[in-house]
Amino acid sequence: MLRFEKITDENVRLLGGYFERDISSVICDYTYGTFLIWRDYYGYEYAAEDGVLYTKADDFEGKTAFSFPVAAGDAGAALDKISDY
């Protein structure tokens, strides 16, 4: 099972490495600055496993919401891990 950690000043740059390597989009949702700024408000957490970055947050009703996993190549297995969580 995925083990999520809170995003901190010390580990936030790890996210940027995934975004720079595996995201071709220019939207601000996939920047480490966005996760750092909003980490407390949305309760952002991340897990990194097998070269895939998973992020989750709490929505306005307190339910867990996941962002699409950041991975090079096929994301099918990553989506299965989110479903299993």
C-alpha positions in Angstrom: 0.0 0.0 0.0 1.2 3.5 -0.7 2.7 5.4 2.2 1.9 9.1 2.0 4.0 11.8 3.7 3.2 15.4 4.4 4.8 17.9 2.0 7.5 19.9 3.9 10.1 22.6 3.0 12.7 19.8 3.0 11.0 17.3 0.7 9.0 19.6 -1.7 11.9 19.8 -4.2 11.5 16.0 -4.8 8.1 16.8 -6.4 9.7 19.3 -8.8 12.0 16.6 -10.1 9.0 14.5 -11.2 7.2 17.5 -12.7 10.3 18.6 -14.7 10.9 15.1 -16.0 7.5 13.6 -16.6 5.0 16.5 -17.2 4.7 18.2 -20.6 1.9 20.5 -19.4 2.5 24.1 -18.4 -0.4 24.3 -15.9 0.5 25.4 -12.4 -1.2 22.5 -10.7 2.0 20.4 -11.3 4.6 22.7 -9.8 6.3 22.3 -6.4 5.4 25.9 -5.6 1.7 25.1 -5.8 2.0 22.1 -3.5 4.1 24.1 -1.1 1.7 27.1 -1.0 -1.5 25.0 -0.6 -0.1 22.1 1.5 -1.8 23.2 4.7 -5.1 24.3 3.3 -5.7 21.1 1.3 -3.6 18.8 3.4 -1.4 17.8 0.4 0.6 14.6 0.8 2.8 12.6 -1.5 4.1 9.1 -2.1 6.9 8.2 -4.5 7.1 4.5 -5.5 8.6 2.7 -8.5 9.3 6.0 -10.3 5.8 7.3 -9.9 4.7 10.3 -7.9 1.3 10.1 -6.2 -0.3 13.2 -4.6 -3.5 13.4 -2.6 -5.5 16.1 -0.8 -8.7 16.7 1.1 -11.6 18.2 -0.9 -14.1 20.6 0.5 -16.1 17.8 2.0 -13.2 16.2 3.8 -12.9 13.4 1.2 -9.6 12.2 -0.1 -8.9 13.3 -3.7 -6.0 12.1 -5.8 -4.2 14.0 -8.6 -3.3 12.0 -11.7 -0.1 10.1 -11.0 3.1 11.6 -12.4 4.9 8.9 -14.3 6.8 8.4 -17.5 5.0 5.9 -19.7 1.9 3.8 -18.9 0.1 5.0 -15.8 -2.3 2.0 -15.6 -0.5 0.3 -12.8 -0.3 3.6 -10.9 -4.0 4.1 -11.2 -4.6 0.6 -9.9 -2.5 1.4 -6.8 -4.7 4.5 -6.2 -7.8 2.3 -6.5 -6.3 -0.1 -4.0 -5.6 2.7 -1.5 
